[in-house]
Amino acid sequence: MNRLNPYEATRKAAFEKAKADRHAKRLDKIKEKRSKAGKKSKLGRNKVYQDLQKDLVKSFADAEKIIRDEEIAGNYVPGDTEEEESDE
């Protein structure tokens, strides 16, 4: 193969080196995730996500309450919009 592609040996060596580096970085990342600091970081991210979800549920509940109050008052008609529709 060397006669057809003189760069093949260099390419192969570079590929193997990159593969070993990738493997080492992956092991370091896994080790960091499993450490106390990594677990604490994940707990923090989970807390932020749960707070966002709680706020989202609350905002939907508030919107439903507004619509329900308007229905009770007789001001809400489903499908009725304030914008004029154009037939083009």
Secondary structure, 3 states (H helix, E strand, C coil): CCCCCCCHHHHHHHHHHHHHHHHHHHHHHHHHHCCHHHHHHHHHHHHHHHHHHHHHHHHHHHHHHHHHHHHHHCCCCCCCCCCCCCCC
